[in-house]
Amino acid sequence: MASPLVTTGWLQENLDNERLVLIDASMATVIGKEPIVYDHPVWIPGSLQIDLEGTLCDTGSSQLHAFPTEEQFTQEVRRLGIAPESLVVLYDNQGVYSAPRAWWILRSMGLEQVFVLDGGLPQWLAEGRETVSAPVQGAASPGSMAGRLGRDRIRDSAYVSKNLEDEQVSVIDARSRARFLAQAPEPRPGVRGGHIPNSLNLPFTEVLDGYRFKPASELEARFKQLAPNLQPGNGHQLVFSCGSGITACIILLAAELAGYDQLSLYDGSWADWGSDESLPVA
């Protein structure tokens, strides 16, 4: 499949696929949008769960929501029964929020067949599809996937700082316009207001239409509005940032849908940059 997305209809038809590993990647905290609150817990049948803030986060790092180590990743995906040939579909309970973060982690660690359910659980429910009241507790048998991080998939402050003036590298910030311009307070203590110098602002809500992503043609047009040199396929490097590396992955996935390559995530994002007094702020 060429697209990083699958539809609810496709998932319905493939729930019995032996290669399918269906994973709920929801997070307890939602920042930047009004959260969807459920009366009772609900899952798509056959769902396993991952913890983006626990078992898929390097809790030994001082950085908020740091990428997991290769060892952490390997242990977790084997618990989930994931093998190199698995067909992994990720979703979350907000439509599109944290599932793209899990998608980028799995992709960056070398898994090829990994996708996001467009619209997630809300879209599934809106269509009246079957649900269950509890997730699957564990895979029937351990997987064989071993994580190998692609080093060009994530960036740090040193890389971003080094390339602030490079016209072939653009940082795109997924936070709200008010936070980008320091017109709204940062939700985390000790983090300055403002943005990385020369960075561009594309709030993650602007690439979504309801629970789902906007069409690829609309996404491409929106990216081109950011700067005239943002053209798909010209080797331009796009580095995505947000508050702590979660919603940046939404616009990263949107960029891939729009035909861009050379994509990477500033994993520390503004929580890292904004708390380091040695780094410049616009």
DRENDO-1510 file (C-alpha; in Angstrom, 1 decimal, always signed):
<recs>
REC; n; res; u; v; w
REC; 1; MET; +0.0; +0.0; +0.0 .
REC; 2; ALA; +1.4; +3.4; -1.0 .
REC; 3; SER; -0.4; +5.6; +1.5 .
REC; 4; PRO; +0.5; +5.7; +5.2 .
REC; 5; LEU; -3.2; +5.7; +6.0 .
REC; 6; VAL; -5.9; +3.0; +5.9 .
REC; 7; THR; -9.6; +3.6; +6.0 .
REC; 8; THR; -12.1; +2.2; +8.4 .
REC; 9; GLY; -13.6; +0.2; +5.6 .
REC; 10; TRP; -10.2; -1.4; +4.8 .
REC; 11; LEU; -9.7; -2.2; +8.4 .
REC; 12; GLN; -13.1; -3.8; +8.8 .
REC; 13; GLU; -12.3; -6.1; +5.8 .
REC; 14; ASN; -8.9; -7.0; +7.3 .
REC; 15; LEU; -9.7; -7.6; +10.9 .
REC; 16; ASP; -9.1; -11.4; +10.4 .
REC; 17; ASN; -5.9; -10.9; +8.4 .
REC; 18; GLU; -3.3; -13.1; +10.0 .
REC; 19; ARG; -0.6; -10.5; +9.5 .
REC; 20; LEU; -2.6; -7.7; +11.1 .
REC; 21; VAL; -1.5; -6.2; +14.4 .
REC; 22; LEU; -4.0; -3.6; +15.5 .
REC; 23; ILE; -2.8; -1.2; +18.2 .
REC; 24; ASP; -4.5; +1.5; +20.2 .
REC; 25; ALA; -1.9; +4.3; +20.7 .
REC; 26; SER; -4.1; +6.7; +22.7 .
REC; 27; MET; -2.6; +9.1; +25.2 .
REC; 28; ALA; -4.2; +10.2; +28.5 .
REC; 29; THR; -3.3; +13.9; +28.0 .
REC; 30; VAL; -4.5; +15.9; +25.0 .
REC; 31; ILE; -2.9; +19.3; +24.3 .
REC; 32; GLY; -3.8; +21.7; +21.5 .
REC; 33; LYS; -7.4; +20.6; +20.9 .
REC; 34; GLU; -10.6; +19.9; +22.8 .
REC; 35; PRO; -10.3; +16.3; +23.9 .
REC; 36; ILE; -13.0; +13.7; +23.1 .
REC; 37; VAL; -14.2; +12.2; +26.4 .
REC; 38; TYR; -15.9; +8.8; +26.5 .
REC; 39; ASP; -18.6; +7.6; +28.8 .
REC; 40; HIS; -17.0; +4.2; +29.0 .
REC; 41; PRO; -13.8; +2.6; +27.7 .
REC; 42; VAL; -14.2; +1.2; +24.1 .
REC; 43; TRP; -11.8; -0.4; +21.6 .
REC; 44; ILE; -11.9; -1.8; +18.1 .
REC; 45; PRO; -12.0; -5.6; +18.2 .
REC; 46; GLY; -8.6; -7.2; +18.4 .
REC; 47; SER; -6.8; -4.1; +19.6 .
REC; 48; LEU; -3.6; -4.3; +21.6 .
REC; 49; GLN; -2.3; -1.2; +23.5 .
REC; 50; ILE; +1.0; +0.7; +23.6 .
REC; 51; ASP; +2.1; +3.3; +26.1 .
REC; 52; LEU; +3.7; +6.2; +24.3 .
REC; 53; GLU; +4.7; +7.8; +27.6 .
REC; 54; GLY; +6.0; +4.7; +29.2 .
REC; 55; THR; +7.2; +1.6; +27.4 .
REC; 56; LEU; +7.7; +3.5; +24.1 .
REC; 57; CYS; +9.5; +6.5; +25.7 .
REC; 58; ASP; +13.0; +6.7; +27.0 .
REC; 59; THR; +12.2; +7.5; +30.6 .
REC; 60; GLY; +15.9; +7.7; +31.4 .
REC; 61; SER; +16.2; +10.8; +29.3 .
REC; 62; SER; +15.9; +14.3; +30.6 .
REC; 63; GLN; +13.9; +15.1; +27.5 .
REC; 64; LEU; +10.1; +15.0; +27.6 .
REC; 65; HIS; +8.7; +12.2; +25.5 .
REC; 66; ALA; +12.1; +11.1; +24.2 .
REC; 67; PHE; +12.2; +8.4; +21.5 .
REC; 68; PRO; +12.6; +4.9; +23.0 .
REC; 69; THR; +16.0; +3.2; +22.9 .
REC; 70; GLU; +16.4; +0.3; +20.4 .
REC; 71; GLU; +16.3; -2.1; +23.3 .
REC; 72; GLN; +13.1; -0.7; +24.7 .
REC; 73; PHE; +11.5; -0.7; +21.3 .
REC; 74; THR; +12.5; -4.3; +20.6 .
REC; 75; GLN; +11.1; -5.5; +23.9 .
REC; 76; GLU; +7.8; -3.7; +23.4 .
REC; 77; VAL; +7.1; -4.7; +19.8 .
REC; 78; ARG; +8.0; -8.3; +20.5 .
REC; 79; ARG; +5.5; -8.3; +23.4 .
REC; 80; LEU; +2.9; -7.1; +20.8 .
REC; 81; GLY; +3.8; -10.0; +18.5 .
REC; 82; ILE; +5.2; -7.8; +15.8 .
REC; 83; ALA; +7.5; -9.4; +13.2 .
REC; 84; PRO; +9.2; -7.7; +10.2 .
REC; 85; GLU; +6.4; -9.0; +7.9 .
REC; 86; SER; +3.6; -7.8; +10.2 .
REC; 87; LEU; +0.9; -5.4; +8.9 .
REC; 88; VAL; +0.6; -2.9; +11.8 .
REC; 89; VAL; -2.3; -0.5; +12.0 .
REC; 90; LEU; -2.3; +2.2; +14.7 .
REC; 91; TYR; -5.2; +4.4; +15.9 .
REC; 92; ASP; -6.1; +6.6; +18.8 .
REC; 93; ASN; -9.3; +7.7; +20.5 .
REC; 94; GLN; -9.1; +11.4; +19.4 .
REC; 95; GLY; -9.4; +10.7; +15.6 .
REC; 96; VAL; -5.9; +11.7; +14.7 .
REC; 97; TYR; -3.7; +12.8; +17.6 .
REC; 98; SER; -1.1; +10.4; +19.0 .
REC; 99; ALA; -1.2; +7.5; +16.5 .
REC; 100; PRO; +1.1; +9.4; +14.1 .
REC; 101; ARG; +3.7; +9.5; +16.8 .
REC; 102; ALA; +3.6; +5.8; +17.2 .
REC; 103; TRP; +3.7; +5.4; +13.4 .
REC; 104; TRP; +6.8; +7.5; +13.2 .
REC; 105; ILE; +8.5; +5.5; +16.0 .
REC; 106; LEU; +7.8; +2.2; +14.2 .
REC; 107; ARG; +8.8; +3.6; +10.8 .
REC; 108; SER; +12.0; +5.1; +12.2 .
REC; 109; MET; +12.9; +1.8; +13.9 .
REC; 110; GLY; +12.7; -0.1; +10.6 .
REC; 111; LEU; +9.2; -1.5; +10.3 .
REC; 112; GLU; +8.0; -1.0; +6.8 .
REC; 113; GLN; +4.3; -2.1; +6.8 .
REC; 114; VAL; +2.9; +0.3; +9.4 .
REC; 115; PHE; -0.2; +2.5; +8.9 .
REC; 116; VAL; -2.5; +5.0; +10.7 .
REC; 117; LEU; -6.3; +4.5; +10.7 .
REC; 118; ASP; -7.6; +7.7; +9.2 .
REC; 119; GLY; -10.2; +9.1; +11.7 .
REC; 120; GLY; -9.3; +6.6; +14.4 .
REC; 121; LEU; -11.8; +5.4; +16.9 .
REC; 122; PRO; -14.2; +8.4; +16.5 .
REC; 123; GLN; -14.6; +7.6; +12.8 .
REC; 124; TRP; -15.1; +3.9; +13.5 .
REC; 125; LEU; -17.8; +4.8; +16.1 .
REC; 126; ALA; -19.5; +7.4; +13.8 .
REC; 127; GLU; -20.0; +4.6; +11.2 .
REC; 128; GLY; -21.6; +2.3; +13.7 .
REC; 129; ARG; -19.0; -0.4; +13.6 .
REC; 130; GLU; -18.5; -3.1; +16.2 .
REC; 131; THR; -16.6; -2.3; +19.4 .
REC; 132; VAL; -15.4; -4.2; +22.5 .
REC; 133; SER; -15.1; -3.1; +26.2 .
REC; 134; ALA; -11.5; -4.3; +26.7 .
REC; 135; PRO; -8.3; -4.6; +24.6 .
REC; 136; VAL; -6.4; -7.8; +24.0 .
REC; 137; GLN; -3.9; -8.2; +26.9 .
REC; 138; GLY; -1.0; -9.6; +24.9 .
REC; 139; ALA; -0.1; -11.3; +21.6 .
REC; 140; ALA; -0.6; -15.0; +21.3 .
REC; 141; SER; +3.1; -15.5; +20.6 .
REC; 142; PRO; +6.1; -13.1; +20.9 .
REC; 143; GLY; +7.2; -11.2; +17.8 .
REC; 144; SER; +10.7; -11.2; +16.1 .
REC; 145; MET; +11.0; -7.5; +15.2 .
REC; 146; ALA; +14.3; -5.9; +16.2 .
REC; 147; GLY; +14.5; -2.1; +16.2 .
REC; 148; ARG; +17.3; -0.3; +14.3 .
REC; 149; LEU; +16.9; +3.5; +14.5 .
REC; 150; GLY; +17.3; +5.4; +11.2 .
REC; 151; ARG; +19.5; +8.2; +12.5 .
REC; 152; ASP; +18.2; +10.7; +9.9 .
REC; 153; ARG; +14.6; +10.3; +11.2 .
REC; 154; ILE; +15.0; +12.3; +14.4 .
REC; 155; ARG; +16.9; +15.5; +15.1 .
REC; 156; ASP; +18.2; +17.3; +18.2 .
REC; 157; SER; +18.7; +20.9; +19.1 .
REC; 158; ALA; +22.3; +20.8; +17.9 .
REC; 159; TYR; +21.2; +19.8; +14.4 .
REC; 160; VAL; +18.5; +22.4; +14.3 .
REC; 161; SER; +20.8; +25.1; +15.6 .
REC; 162; LYS; +23.4; +24.3; +13.1 .
REC; 163; ASN; +21.0; +24.6; +10.2 .
REC; 164; LEU; +19.0; +27.7; +11.2 .
REC; 165; GLU; +20.3; +29.6; +8.2 .
REC; 166; ASP; +20.3; +26.8; +5.7 .
REC; 167; GLU; +17.7; +27.5; +3.0 .
REC; 168; GLN; +17.4; +23.7; +2.3 .
REC; 169; VAL; +16.3; +22.9; +5.8 .
REC; 170; SER; +13.0; +24.1; +7.2 .
REC; 171; VAL; +11.6; +23.6; +10.7 .
REC; 172; ILE; +7.8; +23.4; +10.7 .
REC; 173; ASP; +6.1; +24.0; +14.1 .
REC; 174; ALA; +2.7; +22.3; +14.8 .
REC; 175; ARG; +1.7; +24.4; +17.8 .
REC; 176; SER; -1.1; +26.9; +17.7 .
REC; 177; ARG; -0.4; +30.3; +16.2 .
REC; 178; ALA; -0.8; +32.0; +19.6 .
REC; 179; ARG; +1.9; +29.8; +21.2 .
REC; 180; PHE; +4.1; +30.2; +18.2 .
REC; 181; LEU; +4.0; +34.0; +18.6 .
REC; 182; ALA; +4.2; +33.9; +22.4 .
REC; 183; GLN; +0.7; +35.3; +22.7 .
REC; 184; ALA; -0.4; +32.3; +24.8 .
REC; 185; PRO; +1.4; +30.7; +27.7 .
REC; 186; GLU; +3.3; +27.5; +27.4 .
REC; 187; PRO; +1.6; +24.6; +29.3 .
REC; 188; ARG; +4.9; +23.4; +30.7 .
REC; 189; PRO; +6.8; +25.3; +33.5 .
REC; 190; GLY; +10.2; +26.8; +32.7 .
REC; 191; VAL; +9.6; +26.9; +28.9 .
REC; 192; ARG; +9.9; +30.3; +27.2 .
REC; 193; GLY; +7.3; +31.6; +24.8 .
REC; 194; GLY; +8.0; +32.1; +21.1 .
REC; 195; HIS; +9.5; +29.9; +18.4 .
REC; 196; ILE; +12.7; +28.7; +16.8 .
REC; 197; PRO; +14.1; +31.5; +14.6 .
REC; 198; ASN; +13.2; +31.1; +10.9 .
REC; 199; SER; +10.8; +28.3; +11.7 .
REC; 200; LEU; +7.4; +28.1; +10.0 .
REC; 201; ASN; +4.0; +27.6; +11.7 .
REC; 202; LEU; +1.4; +25.0; +10.6 .
REC; 203; PRO; -1.0; +24.2; +13.5 .
REC; 204; PHE; -1.8; +20.5; +13.4 .
REC; 205; THR; -5.5; +21.2; +13.3 .
REC; 206; GLU; -5.1; +22.8; +9.9 .
REC; 207; VAL; -4.2; +19.5; +8.2 .
REC; 208; LEU; -7.3; +17.8; +9.6 .
REC; 209; ASP; -11.0; +17.8; +8.4 .
REC; 210; GLY; -13.0; +16.6; +11.4 .
REC; 211; TYR; -11.5; +13.3; +12.5 .
REC; 212; ARG; -9.6; +12.7; +9.3 .
REC; 213; PHE; -6.8; +14.1; +7.3 .
REC; 214; LYS; -7.6; +16.6; +4.5 .
REC; 215; PRO; -7.2; +15.3; +0.9 .
REC; 216; ALA; -3.6; +15.2; -0.4 .
REC; 217; SER; -4.1; +18.0; -2.9 .
REC; 218; GLU; -5.3; +20.3; -0.1 .
REC; 219; LEU; -2.4; +19.4; +2.1 .
REC; 220; GLU; +0.1; +20.0; -0.7 .
REC; 221; ALA; -1.4; +23.4; -1.3 .
REC; 222; ARG; -1.2; +24.2; +2.4 .
REC; 223; PHE; +2.5; +23.3; +2.6 .
REC; 224; LYS; +3.3; +25.4; -0.5 .
REC; 225; GLN; +1.6; +28.4; +1.2 .
REC; 226; LEU; +4.1; +28.2; +4.0 .
REC; 227; ALA; +7.1; +29.1; +1.8 .
REC; 228; PRO; +7.7; +29.3; -2.0 .
REC; 229; ASN; +10.6; +26.9; -1.8 .
REC; 230; LEU; +8.6; +24.0; -0.3 .
REC; 231; GLN; +8.1; +21.9; -3.3 .
REC; 232; PRO; +7.8; +18.1; -3.1 .
REC; 233; GLY; +10.7; +16.1; -4.5 .
REC; 234; ASN; +13.3; +18.8; -4.5 .
REC; 235; GLY; +15.4; +17.4; -1.7 .
REC; 236; HIS; +14.4; +20.1; +0.8 .
REC; 237; GLN; +14.6; +18.8; +4.3 .
REC; 238; LEU; +11.6; +19.3; +6.6 .
REC; 239; VAL; +12.1; +19.1; +10.3 .
REC; 240; PHE; +8.9; +18.9; +12.3 .
REC; 241; SER; +8.5; +20.3; +15.8 .
REC; 242; CYS; +5.7; +21.0; +18.3 .
REC; 243; GLY; +5.4; +21.1; +22.1 .
REC; 244; SER; +7.0; +17.8; +23.0 .
REC; 245; GLY; +7.2; +15.7; +19.8 .
REC; 246; ILE; +3.7; +14.3; +19.6 .
REC; 247; THR; +1.6; +16.5; +17.4 .
REC; 248; ALA; +4.6; +17.3; +15.2 .
REC; 249; CYS; +4.1; +13.8; +13.8 .
REC; 250; ILE; +0.6; +14.7; +12.6 .
REC; 251; ILE; +2.0; +17.4; +10.2 .
REC; 252; LEU; +4.9; +15.1; +9.4 .
REC; 253; LEU; +2.4; +12.4; +8.2 .
REC; 254; ALA; +0.5; +15.1; +6.4 .
REC; 255; ALA; +3.7; +16.1; +4.5 .
REC; 256; GLU; +4.2; +12.5; +3.4 .
REC; 257; LEU; +0.6; +12.4; +2.2 .
REC; 258; ALA; +1.3; +15.6; +0.2 .
REC; 259; GLY; +4.3; +14.0; -1.5 .
REC; 260; TYR; +7.2; +15.3; +0.5 .
REC; 261; ASP; +10.2; +13.2; +1.5 .
REC; 262; GLN; +13.4; +14.0; +3.5 .
REC; 263; LEU; +11.2; +14.2; +6.7 .
REC; 264; SER; +12.5; +14.2; +10.3 .
REC; 265; LEU; +11.2; +14.9; +13.8 .
REC; 266; TYR; +12.8; +17.3; +16.2 .
REC; 267; ASP; +12.1; +14.9; +19.1 .
REC; 268; GLY; +12.7; +17.4; +21.9 .
REC; 269; SER; +10.7; +20.1; +20.2 .
REC; 270; TRP; +9.8; +23.3; +22.0 .
REC; 271; ALA; +9.9; +21.7; +25.4 .
REC; 272; ASP; +13.6; +21.2; +24.8 .
REC; 273; TRP; +14.5; +24.3; +22.8 .
REC; 274; GLY; +12.4; +26.7; +24.9 .
REC; 275; SER; +13.9; +25.5; +28.2 .
REC; 276; ASP; +17.5; +25.9; +27.0 .
REC; 277; GLU; +18.5; +29.5; +27.7 .
REC; 278; SER; +21.5; +29.2; +25.4 .
REC; 279; LEU; +19.3; +28.8; +22.4 .
REC; 280; PRO; +17.8; +31.8; +20.5 .
REC; 281; VAL; +14.1; +32.5; +20.6 .
REC; 282; ALA; +12.0; +34.5; +18.1 .
</recs>
